[in-house]
Amino acid sequence: MTIPYYSHLLELHLEGTAIRGLPASIELLSGNVLLNLKDCKNLKSLPSTINGLRLLRTLCLSGCSKLKKVPENLGKVESLEVRLSC
């Protein structure tokens, strides 16, 4: 799966979808400020390229019960709030 280049997309809501992971091309959504992955029960990991979302402020991971891997470099995204309860 690849994501087209949408640098002006502000919010991406994938709540409740059956995705297992995000593509490395997620970094192309450089203007994204909110990524809602709430209740993506099959989501297992986030790609390291997620740190390319420099404007990301809110990452909702509530209900992602199979999520085992979160990139260490996620902490490099300034002002990011990771919500485990959304």
PDB file of N, CA, C and O in Angstrom, chain B, residues numbered from 101:
ATOM      1  N   MET B 101       0.849  -1.176   0.000  1.00  0.00           N
ATOM      2  CA  MET B 101       0.000   0.000   0.000  1.00  0.00           C
ATOM      3  C   MET B 101       0.888   1.230   0.000  1.00  0.00           C
ATOM      4  O   MET B 101       1.858   1.302   0.755  1.00  0.00           O
ATOM      5  N   THR B 102       0.565   2.182  -0.831  1.00  0.00           N
ATOM      6  CA  THR B 102       1.284   3.451  -0.832  1.00  0.00           C
ATOM      7  C   THR B 102       0.289   4.578  -0.645  1.00  0.00           C
ATOM      8  O   THR B 102      -0.900   4.452  -0.935  1.00  0.00           O
ATOM      9  N   ILE B 103       0.807   5.658  -0.160  1.00  0.00           N
ATOM     10  CA  ILE B 103      -0.027   6.838   0.060  1.00  0.00           C
ATOM     11  C   ILE B 103       0.412   7.905  -0.930  1.00  0.00           C
ATOM     12  O   ILE B 103       1.598   8.227  -1.003  1.00  0.00           O
ATOM     13  N   PRO B 104      -0.528   8.461  -1.698  1.00  0.00           N
ATOM     14  CA  PRO B 104      -0.169   9.535  -2.618  1.00  0.00           C
ATOM     15  C   PRO B 104       0.333  10.755  -1.843  1.00  0.00           C
ATOM     16  O   PRO B 104       0.117  10.869  -0.636  1.00  0.00           O
ATOM     17  N   TYR B 105       0.987  11.639  -2.536  1.00  0.00           N
ATOM     18  CA  TYR B 105       1.545  12.836  -1.921  1.00  0.00           C
ATOM     19  C   TYR B 105       0.431  13.858  -1.691  1.00  0.00           C
ATOM     20  O   TYR B 105      -0.026  14.508  -2.631  1.00  0.00           O
ATOM     21  N   TYR B 106       0.006  13.991  -0.457  1.00  0.00           N
ATOM     22  CA  TYR B 106      -1.001  14.976  -0.061  1.00  0.00           C
ATOM     23  C   TYR B 106      -0.431  15.808   1.075  1.00  0.00           C
ATOM     24  O   TYR B 106      -0.798  15.612   2.233  1.00  0.00           O
ATOM     25  N   SER B 107       0.451  16.724   0.759  1.00  0.00           N
ATOM     26  CA  SER B 107       1.140  17.485   1.801  1.00  0.00           C
ATOM     27  C   SER B 107       0.207  18.413   2.572  1.00  0.00           C
ATOM     28  O   SER B 107       0.554  18.850   3.669  1.00  0.00           O
ATOM     29  N   HIS B 108      -0.963  18.722   2.028  1.00  0.00           N
ATOM     30  CA  HIS B 108      -1.875  19.645   2.700  1.00  0.00           C
ATOM     31  C   HIS B 108      -2.995  18.943   3.469  1.00  0.00           C
ATOM     32  O   HIS B 108      -3.875  19.605   4.018  1.00  0.00           O
ATOM     33  N   LEU B 109      -2.971  17.625   3.512  1.00  0.00           N
ATOM     34  CA  LEU B 109      -3.963  16.874   4.276  1.00  0.00           C
ATOM     35  C   LEU B 109      -3.699  17.086   5.759  1.00  0.00           C
ATOM     36  O   LEU B 109      -2.619  16.752   6.246  1.00  0.00           O
ATOM     37  N   LEU B 110      -4.664  17.635   6.482  1.00  0.00           N
ATOM     38  CA  LEU B 110      -4.463  17.971   7.893  1.00  0.00           C
ATOM     39  C   LEU B 110      -4.782  16.825   8.834  1.00  0.00           C
ATOM     40  O   LEU B 110      -4.094  16.639   9.837  1.00  0.00           O
ATOM     41  N   GLU B 111      -5.816  16.054   8.526  1.00  0.00           N
ATOM     42  CA  GLU B 111      -6.244  14.976   9.419  1.00  0.00           C
ATOM     43  C   GLU B 111      -6.476  13.700   8.614  1.00  0.00           C
ATOM     44  O   GLU B 111      -7.004  13.726   7.503  1.00  0.00           O
ATOM     45  N   LEU B 112      -6.063  12.584   9.212  1.00  0.00           N
ATOM     46  CA  LEU B 112      -6.315  11.277   8.602  1.00  0.00           C
ATOM     47  C   LEU B 112      -6.991  10.411   9.648  1.00  0.00           C
ATOM     48  O   LEU B 112      -6.397  10.090  10.678  1.00  0.00           O
ATOM     49  N   HIS B 113      -8.238  10.033   9.382  1.00  0.00           N
ATOM     50  CA  HIS B 113      -9.029   9.220  10.308  1.00  0.00           C
ATOM     51  C   HIS B 113      -9.160   7.809   9.739  1.00  0.00           C
ATOM     52  O   HIS B 113      -9.857   7.592   8.747  1.00  0.00           O
ATOM     53  N   LEU B 114      -8.490   6.862  10.371  1.00  0.00           N
ATOM     54  CA  LEU B 114      -8.565   5.456   9.970  1.00  0.00           C
ATOM     55  C   LEU B 114      -9.215   4.625  11.070  1.00  0.00           C
ATOM     56  O   LEU B 114      -9.049   3.406  11.113  1.00  0.00           O
ATOM     57  N   GLU B 115      -9.939   5.273  11.939  1.00  0.00           N
ATOM     58  CA  GLU B 115     -10.577   4.644  13.099  1.00  0.00           C
ATOM     59  C   GLU B 115     -11.385   3.415  12.705  1.00  0.00           C
ATOM     60  O   GLU B 115     -12.231   3.465  11.811  1.00  0.00           O
ATOM     61  N   GLY B 116     -11.102   2.297  13.400  1.00  0.00           N
ATOM     62  CA  GLY B 116     -11.881   1.079  13.233  1.00  0.00           C
ATOM     63  C   GLY B 116     -11.602   0.289  11.967  1.00  0.00           C
ATOM     64  O   GLY B 116     -12.319  -0.670  11.678  1.00  0.00           O
ATOM     65  N   THR B 117     -10.587   0.660  11.208  1.00  0.00           N
ATOM     66  CA  THR B 117     -10.282  -0.089   9.987  1.00  0.00           C
ATOM     67  C   THR B 117      -9.466  -1.338  10.320  1.00  0.00           C
ATOM     68  O   THR B 117      -8.962  -1.476  11.435  1.00  0.00           O
ATOM     69  N   ALA B 118      -9.339  -2.236   9.364  1.00  0.00           N
ATOM     70  CA  ALA B 118      -8.651  -3.515   9.577  1.00  0.00           C
ATOM     71  C   ALA B 118      -7.177  -3.468   9.172  1.00  0.00           C
ATOM     72  O   ALA B 118      -6.576  -4.511   8.917  1.00  0.00           O
ATOM     73  N   ILE B 119      -6.592  -2.276   9.110  1.00  0.00           N
ATOM     74  CA  ILE B 119      -5.190  -2.182   8.697  1.00  0.00           C
ATOM     75  C   ILE B 119      -4.277  -2.887   9.692  1.00  0.00           C
ATOM     76  O   ILE B 119      -4.551  -2.916  10.892  1.00  0.00           O
ATOM     77  N   ARG B 120      -3.190  -3.455   9.179  1.00  0.00           N
ATOM     78  CA  ARG B 120      -2.205  -4.144  10.025  1.00  0.00           C
ATOM     79  C   ARG B 120      -0.971  -3.293  10.244  1.00  0.00           C
ATOM     80  O   ARG B 120      -0.194  -3.526  11.170  1.00  0.00           O
ATOM     81  N   GLY B 121      -0.802  -2.316   9.391  1.00  0.00           N
ATOM     82  CA  GLY B 121       0.345  -1.424   9.494  1.00  0.00           C
ATOM     83  C   GLY B 121       0.158  -0.247   8.559  1.00  0.00           C
ATOM     84  O   GLY B 121      -0.727  -0.251   7.703  1.00  0.00           O
ATOM     85  N   LEU B 122       0.988   0.748   8.728  1.00  0.00           N
ATOM     86  CA  LEU B 122       0.975   1.906   7.851  1.00  0.00           C
ATOM     87  C   LEU B 122       2.137   1.771   6.876  1.00  0.00           C
ATOM     88  O   LEU B 122       3.183   1.232   7.238  1.00  0.00           O
ATOM     89  N   PRO B 123       1.974   2.247   5.657  1.00  0.00           N
ATOM     90  CA  PRO B 123       3.078   2.170   4.701  1.00  0.00           C
ATOM     91  C   PRO B 123       4.180   3.171   5.048  1.00  0.00           C
ATOM     92  O   PRO B 123       3.931   4.175   5.715  1.00  0.00           O
ATOM     93  N   ALA B 124       5.377   2.891   4.596  1.00  0.00           N
ATOM     94  CA  ALA B 124       6.494   3.807   4.826  1.00  0.00           C
ATOM     95  C   ALA B 124       6.215   5.171   4.197  1.00  0.00           C
ATOM     96  O   ALA B 124       6.749   6.185   4.647  1.00  0.00           O
ATOM     97  N   SER B 125       5.387   5.197   3.165  1.00  0.00           N
ATOM     98  CA  SER B 125       5.072   6.456   2.485  1.00  0.00           C
ATOM     99  C   SER B 125       4.194   7.383   3.321  1.00  0.00           C
ATOM    100  O   SER B 125       3.820   8.456   2.848  1.00  0.00           O
ATOM    101  N   ILE B 126       3.860   6.998   4.546  1.00  0.00           N
ATOM    102  CA  ILE B 126       3.078   7.862   5.444  1.00  0.00           C
ATOM    103  C   ILE B 126       3.762   9.211   5.622  1.00  0.00           C
ATOM    104  O   ILE B 126       3.097  10.216   5.869  1.00  0.00           O
ATOM    105  N   GLU B 127       5.079   9.240   5.498  1.00  0.00           N
ATOM    106  CA  GLU B 127       5.830  10.478   5.674  1.00  0.00           C
ATOM    107  C   GLU B 127       5.489  11.521   4.615  1.00  0.00           C
ATOM    108  O   GLU B 127       5.787  12.701   4.797  1.00  0.00           O
ATOM    109  N   LEU B 128       4.868  11.103   3.509  1.00  0.00           N
ATOM    110  CA  LEU B 128       4.480  12.050   2.466  1.00  0.00           C
ATOM    111  C   LEU B 128       3.338  12.955   2.905  1.00  0.00           C
ATOM    112  O   LEU B 128       3.077  13.977   2.270  1.00  0.00           O
ATOM    113  N   LEU B 129       2.662  12.593   3.976  1.00  0.00           N
ATOM    114  CA  LEU B 129       1.583  13.429   4.518  1.00  0.00           C
ATOM    115  C   LEU B 129       2.191  14.454   5.474  1.00  0.00           C
ATOM    116  O   LEU B 129       1.804  14.541   6.639  1.00  0.00           O
ATOM    117  N   SER B 130       3.131  15.213   4.972  1.00  0.00           N
ATOM    118  CA  SER B 130       3.956  16.087   5.810  1.00  0.00           C
ATOM    119  C   SER B 130       3.181  17.175   6.542  1.00  0.00           C
ATOM    120  O   SER B 130       3.669  17.692   7.547  1.00  0.00           O
ATOM    121  N   GLY B 131       1.997  17.538   6.077  1.00  0.00           N
ATOM    122  CA  GLY B 131       1.207  18.570   6.738  1.00  0.00           C
ATOM    123  C   GLY B 131       0.209  18.028   7.746  1.00  0.00           C
ATOM    124  O   GLY B 131      -0.540  18.794   8.352  1.00  0.00           O
ATOM    125  N   ASN B 132       0.192  16.718   7.929  1.00  0.00           N
ATOM    126  CA  ASN B 132      -0.780  16.068   8.807  1.00  0.00           C
ATOM    127  C   ASN B 132      -0.568  16.456  10.264  1.00  0.00           C
ATOM    128  O   ASN B 132       0.546  16.363  10.778  1.00  0.00           O
ATOM    129  N   VAL B 133      -1.641  16.894  10.935  1.00  0.00           N
ATOM    130  CA  VAL B 133      -1.550  17.267  12.349  1.00  0.00           C
ATOM    131  C   VAL B 133      -2.267  16.275  13.258  1.00  0.00           C
ATOM    132  O   VAL B 133      -2.019  16.257  14.464  1.00  0.00           O
ATOM    133  N   LEU B 134      -3.163  15.438  12.692  1.00  0.00           N
ATOM    134  CA  LEU B 134      -3.888  14.456  13.487  1.00  0.00           C
ATOM    135  C   LEU B 134      -3.944  13.133  12.735  1.00  0.00           C
ATOM    136  O   LEU B 134      -4.333  13.081  11.569  1.00  0.00           O
ATOM    137  N   LEU B 135      -3.551  12.070  13.421  1.00  0.00           N
ATOM    138  CA  LEU B 135      -3.630  10.717  12.859  1.00  0.00           C
ATOM    139  C   LEU B 135      -4.428   9.872  13.838  1.00  0.00           C
ATOM    140  O   LEU B 135      -3.958   9.561  14.933  1.00  0.00           O
ATOM    141  N   ASN B 136      -5.643   9.502  13.434  1.00  0.00           N
ATOM    142  CA  ASN B 136      -6.550   8.758  14.303  1.00  0.00           C
ATOM    143  C   ASN B 136      -6.555   7.287  13.900  1.00  0.00           C
ATOM    144  O   ASN B 136      -7.090   6.918  12.855  1.00  0.00           O
ATOM    145  N   LEU B 137      -5.953   6.457  14.743  1.00  0.00           N
ATOM    146  CA  LEU B 137      -5.904   5.010  14.516  1.00  0.00           C
ATOM    147  C   LEU B 137      -6.703   4.259  15.578  1.00  0.00           C
ATOM    148  O   LEU B 137      -6.496   3.065  15.795  1.00  0.00           O
ATOM    149  N   LYS B 138      -7.605   4.961  16.229  1.00  0.00           N
ATOM    150  CA  LYS B 138      -8.402   4.368  17.304  1.00  0.00           C
ATOM    151  C   LYS B 138      -9.117   3.102  16.825  1.00  0.00           C
ATOM    152  O   LYS B 138      -9.693   3.062  15.738  1.00  0.00           O
ATOM    153  N   ASP B 139      -9.061   2.081  17.664  1.00  0.00           N
ATOM    154  CA  ASP B 139      -9.750   0.811  17.417  1.00  0.00           C
ATOM    155  C   ASP B 139      -9.325   0.107  16.128  1.00  0.00           C
ATOM    156  O   ASP B 139     -10.118  -0.620  15.530  1.00  0.00           O
ATOM    157  N   CYS B 140      -8.094   0.316  15.703  1.00  0.00           N
ATOM    158  CA  CYS B 140      -7.522  -0.467  14.596  1.00  0.00           C
ATOM    159  C   CYS B 140      -6.943  -1.722  15.244  1.00  0.00           C
ATOM    160  O   CYS B 140      -5.742  -1.806  15.501  1.00  0.00           O
ATOM    161  N   LYS B 141      -7.795  -2.668  15.497  1.00  0.00           N
ATOM    162  CA  LYS B 141      -7.469  -3.837  16.314  1.00  0.00           C
ATOM    163  C   LYS B 141      -6.426  -4.767  15.694  1.00  0.00           C
ATOM    164  O   LYS B 141      -5.845  -5.591  16.401  1.00  0.00           O
ATOM    165  N   ASN B 142      -6.178  -4.652  14.390  1.00  0.00           N
ATOM    166  CA  ASN B 142      -5.172  -5.488  13.724  1.00  0.00           C
ATOM    167  C   ASN B 142      -3.833  -4.782  13.535  1.00  0.00           C
ATOM    168  O   ASN B 142      -2.879  -5.380  13.037  1.00  0.00           O
ATOM    169  N   LEU B 143      -3.761  -3.520  13.930  1.00  0.00           N
ATOM    170  CA  LEU B 143      -2.532  -2.747  13.766  1.00  0.00           C
ATOM    171  C   LEU B 143      -1.439  -3.317  14.655  1.00  0.00           C
ATOM    172  O   LEU B 143      -1.601  -3.405  15.872  1.00  0.00           O
ATOM    173  N   LYS B 144      -0.312  -3.707  14.035  1.00  0.00           N
ATOM    174  CA  LYS B 144       0.767  -4.353  14.782  1.00  0.00           C
ATOM    175  C   LYS B 144       1.978  -3.456  14.983  1.00  0.00           C
ATOM    176  O   LYS B 144       2.703  -3.604  15.967  1.00  0.00           O
ATOM    177  N   SER B 145       2.205  -2.528  14.061  1.00  0.00           N
ATOM    178  CA  SER B 145       3.391  -1.680  14.180  1.00  0.00           C
ATOM    179  C   SER B 145       3.201  -0.374  13.423  1.00  0.00           C
ATOM    180  O   SER B 145       2.317  -0.242  12.576  1.00  0.00           O
ATOM    181  N   LEU B 146       4.051   0.577  13.751  1.00  0.00           N
ATOM    182  CA  LEU B 146       4.101   1.852  13.053  1.00  0.00           C
ATOM    183  C   LEU B 146       5.466   1.943  12.379  1.00  0.00           C
ATOM    184  O   LEU B 146       6.470   1.555  12.977  1.00  0.00           O
ATOM    185  N   PRO B 147       5.526   2.446  11.149  1.00  0.00           N
ATOM    186  CA  PRO B 147       6.816   2.530  10.461  1.00  0.00           C
ATOM    187  C   PRO B 147       7.698   3.632  11.048  1.00  0.00           C
ATOM    188  O   PRO B 147       7.196   4.612  11.599  1.00  0.00           O
ATOM    189  N   SER B 148       8.991   3.466  10.928  1.00  0.00           N
ATOM    190  CA  SER B 148       9.915   4.481  11.446  1.00  0.00           C
ATOM    191  C   SER B 148       9.778   5.799  10.694  1.00  0.00           C
ATOM    192  O   SER B 148      10.164   6.848  11.210  1.00  0.00           O
ATOM    193  N   THR B 149       9.235   5.758   9.489  1.00  0.00           N
ATOM    194  CA  THR B 149       9.072   6.978   8.699  1.00  0.00           C
ATOM    195  C   THR B 149       7.988   7.899   9.246  1.00  0.00           C
ATOM    196  O   THR B 149       7.812   9.011   8.748  1.00  0.00           O
ATOM    197  N   ILE B 150       7.265   7.452  10.256  1.00  0.00           N
ATOM    198  CA  ILE B 150       6.226   8.295  10.850  1.00  0.00           C
ATOM    199  C   ILE B 150       6.838   9.563  11.451  1.00  0.00           C
ATOM    200  O   ILE B 150       6.143  10.562  11.632  1.00  0.00           O
ATOM    201  N   ASN B 151       8.126   9.525  11.756  1.00  0.00           N
ATOM    202  CA  ASN B 151       8.768  10.719  12.291  1.00  0.00           C
ATOM    203  C   ASN B 151       8.900  11.806  11.233  1.00  0.00           C
ATOM    204  O   ASN B 151       9.279  12.932  11.553  1.00  0.00           O
ATOM    205  N   GLY B 152       8.593  11.485   9.973  1.00  0.00           N
ATOM    206  CA  GLY B 152       8.575  12.482   8.915  1.00  0.00           C
ATOM    207  C   GLY B 152       7.366  13.399   8.995  1.00  0.00           C
ATOM    208  O   GLY B 152       7.304  14.413   8.300  1.00  0.00           O
ATOM    209  N   LEU B 153       6.407  13.047   9.838  1.00  0.00           N
ATOM    210  CA  LEU B 153       5.222  13.886  10.040  1.00  0.00           C
ATOM    211  C   LEU B 153       5.566  14.951  11.075  1.00  0.00           C
ATOM    212  O   LEU B 153       5.108  14.892  12.216  1.00  0.00           O
ATOM    213  N   ARG B 154       6.364  15.911  10.673  1.00  0.00           N
ATOM    214  CA  ARG B 154       6.900  16.924  11.591  1.00  0.00           C
ATOM    215  C   ARG B 154       5.829  17.798  12.236  1.00  0.00           C
ATOM    216  O   ARG B 154       6.048  18.337  13.321  1.00  0.00           O
ATOM    217  N   LEU B 155       4.678  17.947  11.590  1.00  0.00           N
ATOM    218  CA  LEU B 155       3.608  18.786  12.136  1.00  0.00           C
ATOM    219  C   LEU B 155       2.595  17.991  12.946  1.00  0.00           C
ATOM    220  O   LEU B 155       1.651  18.562  13.492  1.00  0.00           O
ATOM    221  N   LEU B 156       2.782  16.675  13.027  1.00  0.00           N
ATOM    222  CA  LEU B 156       1.841  15.821  13.753  1.00  0.00           C
ATOM    223  C   LEU B 156       1.765  16.243  15.215  1.00  0.00           C
ATOM    224  O   LEU B 156       2.789  16.331  15.893  1.00  0.00           O
ATOM    225  N   ARG B 157       0.564  16.502  15.696  1.00  0.00           N
ATOM    226  CA  ARG B 157       0.359  16.925  17.080  1.00  0.00           C
ATOM    227  C   ARG B 157      -0.405  15.888  17.889  1.00  0.00           C
ATOM    228  O   ARG B 157      -0.190  15.767  19.095  1.00  0.00           O
ATOM    229  N   THR B 158      -1.299  15.133  17.242  1.00  0.00           N
ATOM    230  CA  THR B 158      -2.111  14.151  17.952  1.00  0.00           C
ATOM    231  C   THR B 158      -2.070  12.815  17.220  1.00  0.00           C
ATOM    232  O   THR B 158      -2.353  12.729  16.025  1.00  0.00           O
ATOM    233  N   LEU B 159      -1.713  11.782  17.966  1.00  0.00           N
ATOM    234  CA  LEU B 159      -1.698  10.411  17.458  1.00  0.00           C
ATOM    235  C   LEU B 159      -2.564   9.589  18.393  1.00  0.00           C
ATOM    236  O   LEU B 159      -2.203   9.372  19.550  1.00  0.00           O
ATOM    237  N   CYS B 160      -3.705   9.130  17.899  1.00  0.00           N
ATOM    238  CA  CYS B 160      -4.645   8.373  18.727  1.00  0.00           C
ATOM    239  C   CYS B 160      -4.445   6.877  18.487  1.00  0.00           C
ATOM    240  O   CYS B 160      -4.632   6.383  17.376  1.00  0.00           O
ATOM    241  N   LEU B 161      -4.062   6.165  19.553  1.00  0.00           N
ATOM    242  CA  LEU B 161      -3.795   4.726  19.472  1.00  0.00           C
ATOM    243  C   LEU B 161      -4.692   3.911  20.398  1.00  0.00           C
ATOM    244  O   LEU B 161      -4.406   2.742  20.658  1.00  0.00           O
ATOM    245  N   SER B 162      -5.750   4.497  20.890  1.00  0.00           N
ATOM    246  CA  SER B 162      -6.675   3.814  21.788  1.00  0.00           C
ATOM    247  C   SER B 162      -7.305   2.605  21.100  1.00  0.00           C
ATOM    248  O   SER B 162      -7.775   2.709  19.967  1.00  0.00           O
ATOM    249  N   GLY B 163      -7.315   1.474  21.775  1.00  0.00           N
ATOM    250  CA  GLY B 163      -7.952   0.277  21.241  1.00  0.00           C
ATOM    251  C   GLY B 163      -7.126  -0.490  20.226  1.00  0.00           C
ATOM    252  O   GLY B 163      -7.635  -1.408  19.584  1.00  0.00           O
ATOM    253  N   CYS B 164      -5.867  -0.130  20.071  1.00  0.00           N
ATOM    254  CA  CYS B 164      -4.963  -0.849  19.148  1.00  0.00           C
ATOM    255  C   CYS B 164      -4.298  -1.969  19.936  1.00  0.00           C
ATOM    256  O   CYS B 164      -3.113  -1.895  20.261  1.00  0.00           O
ATOM    257  N   SER B 165      -5.065  -2.997  20.235  1.00  0.00           N
ATOM    258  CA  SER B 165      -4.642  -4.044  21.170  1.00  0.00           C
ATOM    259  C   SER B 165      -3.485  -4.907  20.675  1.00  0.00           C
ATOM    260  O   SER B 165      -2.803  -5.530  21.488  1.00  0.00           O
ATOM    261  N   LYS B 166      -3.245  -4.962  19.370  1.00  0.00           N
ATOM    262  CA  LYS B 166      -2.150  -5.783  18.841  1.00  0.00           C
ATOM    263  C   LYS B 166      -0.887  -4.971  18.546  1.00  0.00           C
ATOM    264  O   LYS B 166       0.111  -5.515  18.073  1.00  0.00           O
ATOM    265  N   LEU B 167      -0.937  -3.684  18.823  1.00  0.00           N
ATOM    266  CA  LEU B 167       0.219  -2.827  18.551  1.00  0.00           C
ATOM    267  C   LEU B 167       1.372  -3.203  19.466  1.00  0.00           C
ATOM    268  O   LEU B 167       1.276  -3.077  20.687  1.00  0.00           O
ATOM    269  N   LYS B 168       2.455  -3.664  18.870  1.00  0.00           N
ATOM    270  CA  LYS B 168       3.619  -4.130  19.633  1.00  0.00           C
ATOM    271  C   LYS B 168       4.845  -3.266  19.411  1.00  0.00           C
ATOM    272  O   LYS B 168       5.748  -3.233  20.246  1.00  0.00           O
ATOM    273  N   LYS B 169       4.878  -2.565  18.284  1.00  0.00           N
ATOM    274  CA  LYS B 169       6.093  -1.839  17.921  1.00  0.00           C
ATOM    275  C   LYS B 169       5.783  -0.381  17.605  1.00  0.00           C
ATOM    276  O   LYS B 169       4.987  -0.071  16.718  1.00  0.00           O
ATOM    277  N   VAL B 170       6.432   0.500  18.351  1.00  0.00           N
ATOM    278  CA  VAL B 170       6.341   1.935  18.113  1.00  0.00           C
ATOM    279  C   VAL B 170       7.773   2.421  17.910  1.00  0.00           C
ATOM    280  O   VAL B 170       8.635   2.131  18.739  1.00  0.00           O
ATOM    281  N   PRO B 171       8.046   3.142  16.846  1.00  0.00           N
ATOM    282  CA  PRO B 171       9.416   3.576  16.575  1.00  0.00           C
ATOM    283  C   PRO B 171       9.997   4.434  17.699  1.00  0.00           C
ATOM    284  O   PRO B 171       9.315   5.290  18.261  1.00  0.00           O
ATOM    285  N   GLU B 172      11.254   4.190  18.010  1.00  0.00           N
ATOM    286  CA  GLU B 172      11.933   4.976  19.035  1.00  0.00           C
ATOM    287  C   GLU B 172      12.022   6.442  18.640  1.00  0.00           C
ATOM    288  O   GLU B 172      11.958   7.324  19.496  1.00  0.00           O
ATOM    289  N   ASN B 173      12.169   6.703  17.347  1.00  0.00           N
ATOM    290  CA  ASN B 173      12.333   8.077  16.893  1.00  0.00           C
ATOM    291  C   ASN B 173      11.034   8.878  16.906  1.00  0.00           C
ATOM    292  O   ASN B 173      11.032  10.053  16.537  1.00  0.00           O
ATOM    293  N   LEU B 174       9.946   8.269  17.319  1.00  0.00           N
ATOM    294  CA  LEU B 174       8.672   8.977  17.414  1.00  0.00           C
ATOM    295  C   LEU B 174       8.780  10.139  18.392  1.00  0.00           C
ATOM    296  O   LEU B 174       8.091  11.147  18.238  1.00  0.00           O
ATOM    297  N   GLY B 175       9.627  10.006  19.379  1.00  0.00           N
ATOM    298  CA  GLY B 175       9.838  11.070  20.352  1.00  0.00           C
ATOM    299  C   GLY B 175      10.500  12.303  19.779  1.00  0.00           C
ATOM    300  O   GLY B 175      10.549  13.340  20.441  1.00  0.00           O
ATOM    301  N   LYS B 176      11.013  12.215  18.557  1.00  0.00           N
ATOM    302  CA  LYS B 176      11.657  13.362  17.920  1.00  0.00           C
ATOM    303  C   LYS B 176      10.654  14.310  17.279  1.00  0.00           C
ATOM    304  O   LYS B 176      11.011  15.417  16.876  1.00  0.00           O
ATOM    305  N   VAL B 177       9.402  13.878  17.185  1.00  0.00           N
ATOM    306  CA  VAL B 177       8.359  14.742  16.633  1.00  0.00           C
ATOM    307  C   VAL B 177       7.956  15.715  17.738  1.00  0.00           C
ATOM    308  O   VAL B 177       7.393  15.317  18.758  1.00  0.00           O
ATOM    309  N   GLU B 178       8.254  16.993  17.520  1.00  0.00           N
ATOM    310  CA  GLU B 178       8.007  17.999  18.551  1.00  0.00           C
ATOM    311  C   GLU B 178       6.518  18.192  18.818  1.00  0.00           C
ATOM    312  O   GLU B 178       5.700  18.138  17.899  1.00  0.00           O
ATOM    313  N   SER B 179       6.182  18.412  20.059  1.00  0.00           N
ATOM    314  CA  SER B 179       4.814  18.716  20.506  1.00  0.00           C
ATOM    315  C   SER B 179       3.808  17.616  20.193  1.00  0.00           C
ATOM    316  O   SER B 179       2.617  17.893  20.055  1.00  0.00           O
ATOM    317  N   LEU B 180       4.264  16.383  20.079  1.00  0.00           N
ATOM    318  CA  LEU B 180       3.362  15.269  19.777  1.00  0.00           C
ATOM    319  C   LEU B 180       2.695  14.767  21.047  1.00  0.00           C
ATOM    320  O   LEU B 180       3.351  14.542  22.064  1.00  0.00           O
ATOM    321  N   GLU B 181       1.387  14.596  20.973  1.00  0.00           N
ATOM    322  CA  GLU B 181       0.611  14.010  22.065  1.00  0.00           C
ATOM    323  C   GLU B 181       0.104  12.652  21.585  1.00  0.00           C
ATOM    324  O   GLU B 181      -0.684  12.573  20.642  1.00  0.00           O
ATOM    325  N   VAL B 182       0.560  11.594  22.237  1.00  0.00           N
ATOM    326  CA  VAL B 182       0.097  10.246  21.911  1.00  0.00           C
ATOM    327  C   VAL B 182      -1.024   9.914  22.881  1.00  0.00           C
ATOM    328  O   VAL B 182      -0.819   9.900  24.095  1.00  0.00           O
ATOM    329  N   ARG B 183      -2.198   9.648  22.351  1.00  0.00           N
ATOM    330  CA  ARG B 183      -3.362   9.360  23.193  1.00  0.00           C
ATOM    331  C   ARG B 183      -3.647   7.864  23.185  1.00  0.00           C
ATOM    332  O   ARG B 183      -3.845   7.257  22.132  1.00  0.00           O
ATOM    333  N   LEU B 184      -3.663   7.290  24.368  1.00  0.00           N
ATOM    334  CA  LEU B 184      -4.012   5.881  24.505  1.00  0.00           C
ATOM    335  C   LEU B 184      -5.460   5.725  24.919  1.00  0.00           C
ATOM    336  O   LEU B 184      -5.971   4.610  25.025  1.00  0.00           O
ATOM    337  N   SER B 185      -6.112   6.840  25.151  1.00  0.00           N
ATOM    338  CA  SER B 185      -7.530   6.858  25.472  1.00  0.00           C
ATOM    339  C   SER B 185      -8.122   8.045  24.730  1.00  0.00           C
ATOM    340  O   SER B 185      -7.881   9.197  25.090  1.00  0.00           O
ATOM    341  N   CYS B 186      -8.903   7.756  23.684  1.00  0.00           N
ATOM    342  CA  CYS B 186      -9.443   8.819  22.826  1.00  0.00           C
ATOM    343  C   CYS B 186     -10.962   8.811  22.849  1.00  0.00           C
ATOM    344  O   CYS B 186     -11.594   9.634  22.187  1.00  0.00           O
TER     345      CYS B 186
END
